[in-house]
Amino acid sequence: SQLTVRLSDGRSVRNVEIIGADPASDLAVLRIQAAGLTAASWGDSEQLEVGDQVLAVGSPYRLAQTVTAGIISAKDRRGIIRDLDRQDFLQTDAAIKPGNSGGPLVNLRGEVIGINTAIVGEAYRGIGFAIPSKLAQDVYTRLKAGETVPRGWLGAAMQDLNDRLAEQLKLQSSQGVLIADIVAGSPAAEAGLQPGDVVVEWNGKRI
């Protein structure tokens, strides 16, 4: 199928080339041939803090070049989109509505720190979500190079610890993650993890 990209100056570019797509992150890379284009700069979503100001850019309800303002409300949100339930998102109160999806979430330096992608519910309720630039840039780089996006597999079902579980397991703290189940033959099984184990540290970072 033929894709058309409409630029902010009113030009329409046809015969857009699809370089690659990654359904698992809901991202794709397109190539367009046009003069006078300026590439947006990537920002580092890892350096964001809750409360940082951001702008969401897009075309909600076909209102081109709309900008809404807000802050980073939370980071590392998971389980937001059913088909992307293993992916972390940035949460923002910048208004994201139909037509904003795929547009950039930028910091006040104009750097892209996320890709707007979802809201809670069918209509905007003041909470939106964006794919962090750390993930988006990695996917972009790999697809541009003609590669696929590799994903790790652990093979462990986990659940958050709470005070009640910690008391039942006779733990001194509810900090950590409880291993609820292990898939036979998985990397987790080969590493020696067992149901009932509690992981309190991962790669030197406290859970």
N, C-alpha and C positions, 0 to 999 in steps of 0.2 A: 504494500500500500504506500501511497505517496504522502509524505509529511510536508507541512508548510509551517515555517516559523515567521511570526510577525515581529519585527523589530520596533523599538520604542520610537524611532523616527518615522514610522508608518510604512516602511518597506516590508514586502513579503518575500521571503526566500523559499523557493520550492526545491524539489529534488534533494531533500535533506538526507544525509547518509547516516544510517544507524551503525555506529561503531561497535557497540556491545550493550548488553542488558544484563542486569543481575536481579532477578525477581525476589530473591531472598532479602534484599535491602530496599527494593522498590525504586531502584535507580537505573538510569540508562545514560549512555554517552552518545551525543549526536554531533555530526560535523556539518557546518554550513559554510558556503562560499559567499562572502560578502566583504566589501571594503569598509573601512572606517569603524571597525569594531575594537573595543577595548576590553580586555579580559579582566574580570573581577579578581581581586586578591583573596586567597584563602586566609582565614584566621584560625586560631588554635582553640577549639572547643574545650580542650583539656584545661586551659587557663581561665575559663569562665568561672565566676562565682555567683551564687544565688544573690539576686538583687542587681546584677549588672544590667544596664539598659541596652535594649535591642530594638531593631526595626524589622518588620516583616514586609516584604515587597511582593506584589503580585497583581492579579487582575480579578478581584472578587466581583462576581455577578457581571463580568465583562467590562468592568470599570478599569481600564488599562492604567498601569503605572500608579497604582494605589499604594500608599505607605501607611502602616499603622505602627504605633509605638507601644512599648511595654518593657517588662523586665524578664530576666530568667527567674522563673518561679521555683524550679527544681531541676535536678540533673539525674541522669541514670534511671529514668522511668522505664519500666518494663511491663510487658503484658498489655500494652495499649491497643495494638492492632492484632486481630486474631491470627492473620497469616504472617505477622512479623513479631510473634510473641517472645522471641529470644533476642530481640534487638533493644538496645537502650536508646532513649529519646531525651532531648532537652524539652522541658516544659516552660511555656511562656504565657503571659497574659496579653501579649500583643494580639490583636484581633486577627484570626485566621479563619477565612470563610471560603465557600466554594469558589475556586478560581485562584486561590492563594497557593494551593498545593503545587509543589515543584518550584516555587519561587524561593529566593534566598532569605534567610534570616541573617541580618548583619549587625555587627557592633557599631559603635559610634565613630569608628575609623573607616567604616564602609567595607570592612573585611567580612567575607562570608564565613559565618561560624555555624551555619546549619541550613538544611533544606526543609521548608515547611511541608508537612505531610498529613496531619490528622488533627481532629478535634474530638472532644468527648460528646457522644450522642449524635443525633441527626442534625442539630442546629448549634450554632456557636453559643457557649455558655461561659465564656471568659477564660477557657483553658484550651490551649493549643499545644501541638507537639511538633518537633523538628528533628530530622536526622542530624546528629552531630557532624561537624566538618571532619573530625578525625576519621570517621567511617566513610563519609562521602568522598573525601579526597583519596583515600586508599582504594576505594572501588573505582573511582575515576581513573587513577593512575594505572591500575591493572587492566581495566577494559580498554583504555587507550593503547596499551602495549599489546593488545590481542590476547591477554591472559584471562583465565577464569578467576573467580574469587574463592580461595580455599577457606574452609571452615572446620574448626576443630570439633571433635566429638568426645565427650567424657563418658557418657553412659551411666550417669548417676542421677537419681531423682532426689531432689533436696527440698527442705522446708525450713522456714525461719524458726529459730528457737524463741520461745517465750518463757516467762517466769515459771509457768506451770510445768512445761516440759523439762526445764532445767532442774526443777525440784524433783521430778520423777526420776531423772537420770542422775540425781545426786551431784549436780554440777554446782560450782561456786558462783557461776555467772551465766546469764542468758546470751552472752555474746558468742556469735558463731552461727554455723549452719549445720543442721542435722541431716545426715545421709539416711534417707527413708528407704531407698531400694537401689540395687545395682543390677545392671544388665549383664548377663553371663557373657564372658568373652570380650567384654568392652575394655577400653583403656583403664577405666576406673577399677575394674575387677583385677586386671593384670598388675595394677599398682598396689593392690592389697587393701583397697577400701572395702568396708563392709557395712551393711545396714546397721544403724545405731551409732556409727562413728559420728563425732562432732568435729568439724573443721573450724579452727579458730584463726588460722593464718594461711595466706596464699601468696606465694612468691615474695615473702617478707612483709606482706601487708596484712594488718589485722582485719578480720572479717566483721 
